[in-house]
Amino acid sequence: MLTLLAFAVTAVAVYIGYSQSRRFVSSRLRYVDFINNPLIPIAAGIGAAVVAMPIVGLLPLVSTGTALSFGLSVGMGVAAGRAEIRRSLPPGI
């Protein structure tokens, strides 16, 4: 039963990390040139995982896998937001 609860917490964290980072990048960072750097999703994912590690250490149900999954989802959300920005730009830019 606790394993299912831990999985649910991880799934919610992954969903929130992906959706919020994608929305933030596509709406707030639309006009920031630095977001087009291909290393930005990797840096965002590593940063999110590093920030989540101490928080995960305090919670009894989740482990480091949750923090790593959260970091991966944030990185994927940033990459999806970048792609959404590129699709919305006119051709030739």
Gaussian input, Z-matrix of N, CA and C with variables (Angstrom, degrees):
# hf/3-21g

backbone

0 1
 N
 C     1     B1
 C     2     B2     1     A1
 N     3     B3     2     A2     1     D1
 C     4     B4     3     A3     2     D2
 C     5     B5     4     A4     3     D3
 N     6     B6     5     A5     4     D4
 C     7     B7     6     A6     5     D5
 C     8     B8     7     A7     6     D6
 N     9     B9     8     A8     7     D7
 C    10    B10     9     A9     8     D8
 C    11    B11    10    A10     9     D9
 N    12    B12    11    A11    10    D10
 C    13    B13    12    A12    11    D11
 C    14    B14    13    A13    12    D12
 N    15    B15    14    A14    13    D13
 C    16    B16    15    A15    14    D14
 C    17    B17    16    A16    15    D15
 N    18    B18    17    A17    16    D16
 C    19    B19    18    A18    17    D17
 C    20    B20    19    A19    18    D18
 N    21    B21    20    A20    19    D19
 C    22    B22    21    A21    20    D20
 C    23    B23    22    A22    21    D21
 N    24    B24    23    A23    22    D22
 C    25    B25    24    A24    23    D23
 C    26    B26    25    A25    24    D24
 N    27    B27    26    A26    25    D25
 C    28    B28    27    A27    26    D26
 C    29    B29    28    A28    27    D27
 N    30    B30    29    A29    28    D28
 C    31    B31    30    A30    29    D29
 C    32    B32    31    A31    30    D30
 N    33    B33    32    A32    31    D31
 C    34    B34    33    A33    32    D32
 C    35    B35    34    A34    33    D33
 N    36    B36    35    A35    34    D34
 C    37    B37    36    A36    35    D35
 C    38    B38    37    A37    36    D36
 N    39    B39    38    A38    37    D37
 C    40    B40    39    A39    38    D38
 C    41    B41    40    A40    39    D39
 N    42    B42    41    A41    40    D40
 C    43    B43    42    A42    41    D41
 C    44    B44    43    A43    42    D42
 N    45    B45    44    A44    43    D43
 C    46    B46    45    A45    44    D44
 C    47    B47    46    A46    45    D45
 N    48    B48    47    A47    46    D46
 C    49    B49    48    A48    47    D47
 C    50    B50    49    A49    48    D48
 N    51    B51    50    A50    49    D49
 C    52    B52    51    A51    50    D50
 C    53    B53    52    A52    51    D51
 N    54    B54    53    A53    52    D52
 C    55    B55    54    A54    53    D53
 C    56    B56    55    A55    54    D54
 N    57    B57    56    A56    55    D55
 C    58    B58    57    A57    56    D56
 C    59    B59    58    A58    57    D57
 N    60    B60    59    A59    58    D58
 C    61    B61    60    A60    59    D59
 C    62    B62    61    A61    60    D60
 N    63    B63    62    A62    61    D61
 C    64    B64    63    A63    62    D62
 C    65    B65    64    A64    63    D63
 N    66    B66    65    A65    64    D64
 C    67    B67    66    A66    65    D65
 C    68    B68    67    A67    66    D66
 N    69    B69    68    A68    67    D67
 C    70    B70    69    A69    68    D68
 C    71    B71    70    A70    69    D69
 N    72    B72    71    A71    70    D70
 C    73    B73    72    A72    71    D71
 C    74    B74    73    A73    72    D72
 N    75    B75    74    A74    73    D73
 C    76    B76    75    A75    74    D74
 C    77    B77    76    A76    75    D75
 N    78    B78    77    A77    76    D76
 C    79    B79    78    A78    77    D77
 C    80    B80    79    A79    78    D78
 N    81    B81    80    A80    79    D79
 C    82    B82    81    A81    80    D80
 C    83    B83    82    A82    81    D81
 N    84    B84    83    A83    82    D82
 C    85    B85    84    A84    83    D83
 C    86    B86    85    A85    84    D84
 N    87    B87    86    A86    85    D85
 C    88    B88    87    A87    86    D86
 C    89    B89    88    A88    87    D87
 N    90    B90    89    A89    88    D88
 C    91    B91    90    A90    89    D89
 C    92    B92    91    A91    90    D90
 N    93    B93    92    A92    91    D91
 C    94    B94    93    A93    92    D92
 C    95    B95    94    A94    93    D93
 N    96    B96    95    A95    94    D94
 C    97    B97    96    A96    95    D95
 C    98    B98    97    A97    96    D96
 N    99    B99    98    A98    97    D97
 C   100   B100    99    A99    98    D98
 C   101   B101   100   A100    99    D99
 N   102   B102   101   A101   100   D100
 C   103   B103   102   A102   101   D101
 C   104   B104   103   A103   102   D102
 N   105   B105   104   A104   103   D103
 C   106   B106   105   A105   104   D104
 C   107   B107   106   A106   105   D105
 N   108   B108   107   A107   106   D106
 C   109   B109   108   A108   107   D107
 C   110   B110   109   A109   108   D108
 N   111   B111   110   A110   109   D109
 C   112   B112   111   A111   110   D110
 C   113   B113   112   A112   111   D111
 N   114   B114   113   A113   112   D112
 C   115   B115   114   A114   113   D113
 C   116   B116   115   A115   114   D114
 N   117   B117   116   A116   115   D115
 C   118   B118   117   A117   116   D116
 C   119   B119   118   A118   117   D117
 N   120   B120   119   A119   118   D118
 C   121   B121   120   A120   119   D119
 C   122   B122   121   A121   120   D120
 N   123   B123   122   A122   121   D121
 C   124   B124   123   A123   122   D122
 C   125   B125   124   A124   123   D123
 N   126   B126   125   A125   124   D124
 C   127   B127   126   A126   125   D125
 C   128   B128   127   A127   126   D126
 N   129   B129   128   A128   127   D127
 C   130   B130   129   A129   128   D128
 C   131   B131   130   A130   129   D129
 N   132   B132   131   A131   130   D130
 C   133   B133   132   A132   131   D131
 C   134   B134   133   A133   132   D132
 N   135   B135   134   A134   133   D133
 C   136   B136   135   A135   134   D134
 C   137   B137   136   A136   135   D135
 N   138   B138   137   A137   136   D136
 C   139   B139   138   A138   137   D137
 C   140   B140   139   A139   138   D138
 N   141   B141   140   A140   139   D139
 C   142   B142   141   A141   140   D140
 C   143   B143   142   A142   141   D141
 N   144   B144   143   A143   142   D142
 C   145   B145   144   A144   143   D143
 C   146   B146   145   A145   144   D144
 N   147   B147   146   A146   145   D145
 C   148   B148   147   A147   146   D146
 C   149   B149   148   A148   147   D147
 N   150   B150   149   A149   148   D148
 C   151   B151   150   A150   149   D149
 C   152   B152   151   A151   150   D150
 N   153   B153   152   A152   151   D151
 C   154   B154   153   A153   152   D152
 C   155   B155   154   A154   153   D153
 N   156   B156   155   A155   154   D154
 C   157   B157   156   A156   155   D155
 C   158   B158   157   A157   156   D156
 N   159   B159   158   A158   157   D157
 C   160   B160   159   A159   158   D158
 C   161   B161   160   A160   159   D159
 N   162   B162   161   A161   160   D160
 C   163   B163   162   A162   161   D161
 C   164   B164   163   A163   162   D162
 N   165   B165   164   A164   163   D163
 C   166   B166   165   A165   164   D164
 C   167   B167   166   A166   165   D165
 N   168   B168   167   A167   166   D166
 C   169   B169   168   A168   167   D167
 C   170   B170   169   A169   168   D168
 N   171   B171   170   A170   169   D169
 C   172   B172   171   A171   170   D170
 C   173   B173   172   A172   171   D171
 N   174   B174   173   A173   172   D172
 C   175   B175   174   A174   173   D173
 C   176   B176   175   A175   174   D174
 N   177   B177   176   A176   175   D175
 C   178   B178   177   A177   176   D176
 C   179   B179   178   A178   177   D177
 N   180   B180   179   A179   178   D178
 C   181   B181   180   A180   179   D179
 C   182   B182   181   A181   180   D180
 N   183   B183   182   A182   181   D181
 C   184   B184   183   A183   182   D182
 C   185   B185   184   A184   183   D183
 N   186   B186   185   A185   184   D184
 C   187   B187   186   A186   185   D185
 C   188   B188   187   A187   186   D186
 N   189   B189   188   A188   187   D187
 C   190   B190   189   A189   188   D188
 C   191   B191   190   A190   189   D189
 N   192   B192   191   A191   190   D190
 C   193   B193   192   A192   191   D191
 C   194   B194   193   A193   192   D192
 N   195   B195   194   A194   193   D193
 C   196   B196   195   A195   194   D194
 C   197   B197   196   A196   195   D195
 N   198   B198   197   A197   196   D196
 C   199   B199   198   A198   197   D197
 C   200   B200   199   A199   198   D198
 N   201   B201   200   A200   199   D199
 C   202   B202   201   A201   200   D200
 C   203   B203   202   A202   201   D201
 N   204   B204   203   A203   202   D202
 C   205   B205   204   A204   203   D203
 C   206   B206   205   A205   204   D204
 N   207   B207   206   A206   205   D205
 C   208   B208   207   A207   206   D206
 C   209   B209   208   A208   207   D207
 N   210   B210   209   A209   208   D208
 C   211   B211   210   A210   209   D209
 C   212   B212   211   A211   210   D210
 N   213   B213   212   A212   211   D211
 C   214   B214   213   A213   212   D212
 C   215   B215   214   A214   213   D213
 N   216   B216   215   A215   214   D214
 C   217   B217   216   A216   215   D215
 C   218   B218   217   A217   216   D216
 N   219   B219   218   A218   217   D217
 C   220   B220   219   A219   218   D218
 C   221   B221   220   A220   219   D219
 N   222   B222   221   A221   220   D220
 C   223   B223   222   A222   221   D221
 C   224   B224   223   A223   222   D222
 N   225   B225   224   A224   223   D223
 C   226   B226   225   A225   224   D224
 C   227   B227   226   A226   225   D225
 N   228   B228   227   A227   226   D226
 C   229   B229   228   A228   227   D227
 C   230   B230   229   A229   228   D228
 N   231   B231   230   A230   229   D229
 C   232   B232   231   A231   230   D230
 C   233   B233   232   A232   231   D231
 N   234   B234   233   A233   232   D232
 C   235   B235   234   A234   233   D233
 C   236   B236   235   A235   234   D234
 N   237   B237   236   A236   235   D235
 C   238   B238   237   A237   236   D236
 C   239   B239   238   A238   237   D237
 N   240   B240   239   A239   238   D238
 C   241   B241   240   A240   239   D239
 C   242   B242   241   A241   240   D240
 N   243   B243   242   A242   241   D241
 C   244   B244   243   A243   242   D242
 C   245   B245   244   A244   243   D243
 N   246   B246   245   A245   244   D244
 C   247   B247   246   A246   245   D245
 C   248   B248   247   A247   246   D246
 N   249   B249   248   A248   247   D247
 C   250   B250   249   A249   248   D248
 C   251   B251   250   A250   249   D249
 N   252   B252   251   A251   250   D250
 C   253   B253   252   A252   251   D251
 C   254   B254   253   A253   252   D252
 N   255   B255   254   A254   253   D253
 C   256   B256   255   A255   254   D254
 C   257   B257   256   A256   255   D255
 N   258   B258   257   A257   256   D256
 C   259   B259   258   A258   257   D257
 C   260   B260   259   A259   258   D258
 N   261   B261   260   A260   259   D259
 C   262   B262   261   A261   260   D260
 C   263   B263   262   A262   261   D261
 N   264   B264   263   A263   262   D262
 C   265   B265   264   A264   263   D263
 C   266   B266   265   A265   264   D264
 N   267   B267   266   A266   265   D265
 C   268   B268   267   A267   266   D266
 C   269   B269   268   A268   267   D267
 N   270   B270   269   A269   268   D268
 C   271   B271   270   A270   269   D269
 C   272   B272   271   A271   270   D270
 N   273   B273   272   A272   271   D271
 C   274   B274   273   A273   272   D272
 C   275   B275   274   A274   273   D273
 N   276   B276   275   A275   274   D274
 C   277   B277   276   A276   275   D275
 C   278   B278   277   A277   276   D276

   B1=1.4475
   B2=1.5317
   B3=1.3254
   B4=1.4623
   B5=1.5170
   B6=1.3114
   B7=1.4516
   B8=1.5216
   B9=1.3141
   B10=1.4586
   B11=1.5239
   B12=1.3178
   B13=1.4548
   B14=1.5274
   B15=1.3230
   B16=1.4655
   B17=1.5282
   B18=1.3211
   B19=1.4672
   B20=1.5215
   B21=1.3216
   B22=1.4654
   B23=1.5232
   B24=1.3199
   B25=1.4668
   B26=1.5206
   B27=1.3171
   B28=1.4618
   B29=1.5266
   B30=1.3251
   B31=1.4647
   B32=1.5279
   B33=1.3139
   B34=1.4684
   B35=1.5239
   B36=1.3254
   B37=1.4656
   B38=1.5246
   B39=1.3119
   B40=1.4642
   B41=1.5196
   B42=1.3178
   B43=1.4656
   B44=1.5244
   B45=1.3072
   B46=1.4661
   B47=1.5282
   B48=1.3160
   B49=1.4636
   B50=1.5117
   B51=1.3237
   B52=1.4583
   B53=1.5256
   B54=1.3150
   B55=1.4660
   B56=1.5248
   B57=1.3122
   B58=1.4583
   B59=1.5296
   B60=1.3240
   B61=1.4644
   B62=1.5249
   B63=1.3139
   B64=1.4614
   B65=1.5237
   B66=1.3215
   B67=1.4639
   B68=1.5197
   B69=1.3330
   B70=1.4584
   B71=1.5194
   B72=1.3180
   B73=1.4681
   B74=1.5225
   B75=1.3196
   B76=1.4606
   B77=1.5264
   B78=1.3107
   B79=1.4679
   B80=1.5249
   B81=1.3063
   B82=1.4603
   B83=1.5250
   B84=1.3054
   B85=1.4629
   B86=1.5268
   B87=1.2898
   B88=1.4624
   B89=1.5263
   B90=1.3279
   B91=1.4638
   B92=1.5303
   B93=1.3081
   B94=1.4607
   B95=1.5273
   B96=1.3285
   B97=1.4610
   B98=1.5318
   B99=1.3072
   B100=1.4569
   B101=1.5266
   B102=1.3203
   B103=1.4621
   B104=1.5241
   B105=1.3364
   B106=1.4606
   B107=1.5191
   B108=1.3215
   B109=1.4552
   B110=1.5346
   B111=1.3350
   B112=1.4684
   B113=1.5302
   B114=1.3232
   B115=1.4609
   B116=1.5250
   B117=1.3158
   B118=1.4625
   B119=1.5319
   B120=1.3350
   B121=1.4693
   B122=1.5321
   B123=1.3189
   B124=1.4631
   B125=1.5222
   B126=1.3274
   B127=1.4634
   B128=1.5255
   B129=1.3193
   B130=1.4669
   B131=1.5235
   B132=1.3170
   B133=1.4647
   B134=1.5146
   B135=1.3290
   B136=1.4700
   B137=1.5197
   B138=1.3348
   B139=1.4631
   B140=1.5133
   B141=1.3227
   B142=1.4632
   B143=1.5220
   B144=1.3220
   B145=1.4616
   B146=1.5263
   B147=1.3245
   B148=1.4666
   B149=1.5284
   B150=1.3293
   B151=1.4628
   B152=1.5345
   B153=1.3204
   B154=1.4593
   B155=1.5287
   B156=1.3270
   B157=1.4703
   B158=1.5336
   B159=1.3428
   B160=1.4695
   B161=1.5287
   B162=1.3207
   B163=1.4636
   B164=1.5253
   B165=1.3241
   B166=1.4579
   B167=1.5331
   B168=1.3099
   B169=1.4615
   B170=1.5121
   B171=1.3072
   B172=1.4630
   B173=1.5269
   B174=1.3063
   B175=1.4633
   B176=1.5231
   B177=1.3157
   B178=1.4717
   B179=1.5264
   B180=1.3159
   B181=1.4634
   B182=1.5163
   B183=1.3089
   B184=1.4509
   B185=1.5260
   B186=1.3316
   B187=1.4606
   B188=1.5225
   B189=1.3065
   B190=1.4598
   B191=1.5228
   B192=1.3154
   B193=1.4559
   B194=1.5184
   B195=1.3137
   B196=1.4619
   B197=1.5183
   B198=1.3229
   B199=1.4655
   B200=1.5196
   B201=1.3158
   B202=1.4652
   B203=1.5304
   B204=1.3179
   B205=1.4649
   B206=1.5175
   B207=1.3189
   B208=1.4540
   B209=1.5288
   B210=1.3193
   B211=1.4577
   B212=1.5165
   B213=1.3173
   B214=1.4594
   B215=1.5264
   B216=1.3224
   B217=1.4692
   B218=1.5258
   B219=1.3201
   B220=1.4643
   B221=1.5258
   B222=1.3243
   B223=1.4631
   B224=1.5193
   B225=1.3207
   B226=1.4635
   B227=1.5301
   B228=1.3198
   B229=1.4607
   B230=1.5175
   B231=1.3295
   B232=1.4655
   B233=1.5232
   B234=1.3183
   B235=1.4661
   B236=1.5330
   B237=1.3182
   B238=1.4669
   B239=1.5246
   B240=1.3174
   B241=1.4573
   B242=1.5209
   B243=1.3324
   B244=1.4687
   B245=1.5209
   B246=1.3304
   B247=1.4582
   B248=1.5267
   B249=1.3200
   B250=1.4641
   B251=1.5252
   B252=1.3241
   B253=1.4675
   B254=1.5150
   B255=1.3219
   B256=1.4697
   B257=1.5202
   B258=1.3285
   B259=1.4694
   B260=1.5272
   B261=1.3283
   B262=1.4423
   B263=1.5323
   B264=1.3293
   B265=1.4628
   B266=1.5229
   B267=1.3227
   B268=1.4636
   B269=1.5248
   B270=1.3210
   B271=1.4724
   B272=1.5286
   B273=1.3058
   B274=1.4636
   B275=1.5096
   B276=1.3122
   B277=1.4756
   B278=1.4928
   A1=110.67
   A2=116.51
   A3=119.49
   A4=111.86
   A5=116.93
   A6=120.50
   A7=110.81
   A8=116.77
   A9=120.85
   A10=110.91
   A11=116.73
   A12=120.40
   A13=111.06
   A14=117.09
   A15=121.05
   A16=110.70
   A17=116.45
   A18=119.99
   A19=111.05
   A20=117.30
   A21=120.86
   A22=111.03
   A23=117.31
   A24=121.02
   A25=110.19
   A26=116.97
   A27=121.31
   A28=110.98
   A29=116.92
   A30=120.48
   A31=111.40
   A32=117.21
   A33=120.67
   A34=110.29
   A35=117.18
   A36=120.47
   A37=111.25
   A38=117.23
   A39=121.38
   A40=110.24
   A41=117.95
   A42=121.06
   A43=111.17
   A44=117.26
   A45=120.98
   A46=110.36
   A47=117.82
   A48=120.76
   A49=112.66
   A50=116.91
   A51=120.79
   A52=111.44
   A53=116.30
   A54=118.96
   A55=112.04
   A56=118.11
   A57=120.26
   A58=111.84
   A59=117.70
   A60=118.90
   A61=110.90
   A62=117.82
   A63=120.22
   A64=110.74
   A65=116.84
   A66=120.61
   A67=110.96
   A68=117.39
   A69=120.82
   A70=111.28
   A71=116.86
   A72=120.48
   A73=110.78
   A74=116.94
   A75=118.65
   A76=112.94
   A77=118.59
   A78=118.66
   A79=113.01
   A80=118.21
   A81=120.59
   A82=113.97
   A83=117.60
   A84=120.30
   A85=111.99
   A86=117.33
   A87=122.27
   A88=112.10
   A89=117.72
   A90=121.46
   A91=113.14
   A92=117.30
   A93=121.43
   A94=107.96
   A95=115.81
   A96=120.45
   A97=112.86
   A98=117.16
   A99=121.29
   A100=112.45
   A101=117.52
   A102=120.25
   A103=111.62
   A104=117.93
   A105=121.27
   A106=113.52
   A107=117.81
   A108=121.63
   A109=108.63
   A110=118.41
   A111=119.78
   A112=114.25
   A113=118.92
   A114=120.95
   A115=113.25
   A116=117.74
   A117=121.08
   A118=112.66
   A119=121.20
   A120=118.72
   A121=112.87
   A122=116.66
   A123=119.91
   A124=110.22
   A125=116.38
   A126=120.08
   A127=111.48
   A128=117.37
   A129=120.52
   A130=110.75
   A131=116.98
   A132=120.48
   A133=112.34
   A134=116.56
   A135=119.98
   A136=110.07
   A137=116.65
   A138=120.03
   A139=112.37
   A140=117.17
   A141=120.17
   A142=111.29
   A143=117.28
   A144=119.99
   A145=111.12
   A146=116.88
   A147=120.48
   A148=110.75
   A149=116.51
   A150=119.76
   A151=110.82
   A152=117.80
   A153=121.24
   A154=113.08
   A155=118.41
   A156=120.59
   A157=113.67
   A158=120.03
   A159=118.00
   A160=113.00
   A161=116.44
   A162=119.75
   A163=110.10
   A164=116.33
   A165=121.08
   A166=110.42
   A167=116.83
   A168=119.82
   A169=113.48
   A170=117.13
   A171=121.10
   A172=113.02
   A173=117.62
   A174=121.25
   A175=110.61
   A176=117.94
   A177=119.67
   A178=114.36
   A179=119.68
   A180=120.75
   A181=114.73
   A182=118.04
   A183=120.57
   A184=110.46
   A185=115.19
   A186=119.56
   A187=109.64
   A188=116.20
   A189=120.41
   A190=111.71
   A191=117.50
   A192=120.51
   A193=111.93
   A194=116.49
   A195=120.41
   A196=110.36
   A197=117.09
   A198=120.59
   A199=110.78
   A200=117.16
   A201=119.99
   A202=111.27
   A203=117.04
   A204=120.23
   A205=110.99
   A206=116.74
   A207=120.98
   A208=110.31
   A209=117.75
   A210=121.33
   A211=111.97
   A212=116.87
   A213=120.92
   A214=110.89
   A215=116.53
   A216=119.11
   A217=111.62
   A218=117.60
   A219=119.78
   A220=110.08
   A221=117.37
   A222=120.39
   A223=112.35
   A224=116.56
   A225=119.77
   A226=111.31
   A227=117.36
   A228=120.69
   A229=112.16
   A230=116.40
   A231=120.21
   A232=109.96
   A233=116.88
   A234=119.77
   A235=111.03
   A236=117.89
   A237=120.50
   A238=110.89
   A239=117.28
   A240=120.40
   A241=111.98
   A242=116.52
   A243=120.65
   A244=110.50
   A245=116.68
   A246=120.24
   A247=111.10
   A248=116.68
   A249=120.20
   A250=111.20
   A251=116.47
   A252=120.32
   A253=110.25
   A254=117.16
   A255=120.77
   A256=111.72
   A257=117.31
   A258=120.24
   A259=111.46
   A260=117.84
   A261=119.75
   A262=113.23
   A263=116.85
   A264=119.97
   A265=110.61
   A266=117.10
   A267=118.81
   A268=110.93
   A269=118.49
   A270=120.94
   A271=111.44
   A272=114.31
   A273=120.60
   A274=114.05
   A275=117.99
   A276=119.38
   A277=109.31
   D1=-41.06
   D2=178.71
   D3=-67.78
   D4=-31.36
   D5=178.03
   D6=-65.62
   D7=-40.61
   D8=177.86
   D9=-65.44
   D10=-38.68
   D11=177.59
   D12=-66.69
   D13=-40.55
   D14=177.20
   D15=-63.96
   D16=-39.58
   D17=176.95
   D18=-64.09
   D19=-40.16
   D20=179.05
   D21=-64.64
   D22=-41.27
   D23=177.79
   D24=-62.93
   D25=-42.50
   D26=178.81
   D27=-64.97
   D28=-42.93
   D29=179.72
   D30=-63.18
   D31=-40.24
   D32=178.59
   D33=-66.76
   D34=-42.22
   D35=178.71
   D36=-62.74
   D37=-41.10
   D38=179.18
   D39=-65.86
   D40=-44.26
   D41=179.50
   D42=-62.61
   D43=-45.69
   D44=-179.80
   D45=-65.38
   D46=-42.99
   D47=179.03
   D48=-60.19
   D49=-44.84
   D50=-179.30
   D51=-68.01
   D52=-51.30
   D53=-173.23
   D54=-68.28
   D55=-39.96
   D56=-178.90
   D57=-70.87
   D58=-38.65
   D59=179.41
   D60=-70.49
   D61=-37.58
   D62=177.23
   D63=-64.31
   D64=-45.40
   D65=179.86
   D66=-64.13
   D67=-41.55
   D68=-178.91
   D69=-64.02
   D70=-45.38
   D71=-178.53
   D72=-66.19
   D73=-44.47
   D74=-175.49
   D75=-73.87
   D76=-24.48
   D77=-179.10
   D78=-102.20
   D79=-44.51
   D80=-174.70
   D81=-89.91
   D82=-32.11
   D83=-176.21
   D84=-102.42
   D85=19.60
   D86=-177.92
   D87=-58.36
   D88=-38.82
   D89=-174.67
   D90=-102.34
   D91=12.79
   D92=178.20
   D93=-95.13
   D94=120.17
   D95=-176.84
   D96=-67.80
   D97=-30.24
   D98=-174.59
   D99=-66.25
   D100=-19.92
   D101=-179.50
   D102=-67.78
   D103=-17.26
   D104=179.66
   D105=-80.14
   D106=-4.61
   D107=175.47
   D108=-66.71
   D109=130.01
   D110=-176.55
   D111=-68.50
   D112=-13.09
   D113=179.68
   D114=-88.80
   D115=-7.22
   D116=-177.17
   D117=-62.56
   D118=-44.12
   D119=178.06
   D120=-61.99
   D121=-35.63
   D122=179.00
   D123=-67.56
   D124=-44.58
   D125=179.06
   D126=-64.54
   D127=-38.79
   D128=179.16
   D129=-66.63
   D130=-40.88
   D131=178.89
   D132=-65.48
   D133=-43.62
   D134=178.50
   D135=-65.15
   D136=-42.53
   D137=178.67
   D138=-61.94
   D139=-41.99
   D140=179.29
   D141=-66.41
   D142=-38.86
   D143=178.65
   D144=-66.82
   D145=-39.63
   D146=179.49
   D147=-66.33
   D148=-39.90
   D149=178.57
   D150=-69.16
   D151=-34.30
   D152=-178.13
   D153=-77.18
   D154=-22.58
   D155=-177.17
   D156=-57.03
   D157=-50.41
   D158=179.57
   D159=-64.79
   D160=-33.53
   D161=179.37
   D162=-67.67
   D163=-42.00
   D164=178.95
   D165=-66.21
   D166=-32.25
   D167=178.28
   D168=-64.25
   D169=-25.13
   D170=-179.77
   D171=-86.78
   D172=-20.09
   D173=-176.77
   D174=-90.49
   D175=136.27
   D176=-175.43
   D177=-79.86
   D178=-23.90
   D179=-173.09
   D180=-88.19
   D181=-23.11
   D182=-172.89
   D183=-112.23
   D184=162.58
   D185=-177.57
   D186=-127.32
   D187=-168.19
   D188=-179.24
   D189=-65.90
   D190=-24.30
   D191=176.21
   D192=-61.23
   D193=-33.42
   D194=176.91
   D195=-66.10
   D196=-43.73
   D197=179.21
   D198=-65.04
   D199=-40.83
   D200=178.56
   D201=-67.48
   D202=-38.93
   D203=176.76
   D204=-65.50
   D205=-38.69
   D206=177.27
   D207=-63.81
   D208=-44.38
   D209=177.68
   D210=-62.07
   D211=-41.07
   D212=177.82
   D213=-64.16
   D214=-40.92
   D215=-179.66
   D216=-68.32
   D217=-35.97
   D218=176.94
   D219=-66.05
   D220=-43.49
   D221=177.36
   D222=-61.27
   D223=-40.69
   D224=178.10
   D225=-69.31
   D226=-34.22
   D227=176.58
   D228=-66.73
   D229=-39.16
   D230=177.07
   D231=-65.37
   D232=-42.43
   D233=178.26
   D234=-63.96
   D235=-39.50
   D236=178.32
   D237=-67.70
   D238=-37.33
   D239=176.51
   D240=-65.28
   D241=-39.59
   D242=176.03
   D243=-61.45
   D244=-43.96
   D245=-179.98
   D246=-65.09
   D247=-36.48
   D248=177.88
   D249=-65.17
   D250=-38.33
   D251=176.76
   D252=-64.14
   D253=-44.23
   D254=-179.27
   D255=-63.41
   D256=-38.73
   D257=179.66
   D258=-68.03
   D259=-28.92
   D260=-176.28
   D261=-85.40
   D262=-13.54
   D263=178.77
   D264=-76.43
   D265=150.42
   D266=175.65
   D267=-68.90
   D268=155.17
   D269=-179.21
   D270=-63.82
   D271=144.80
   D272=177.94
   D273=94.82
   D274=0.21
   D275=179.08
   D276=-105.01

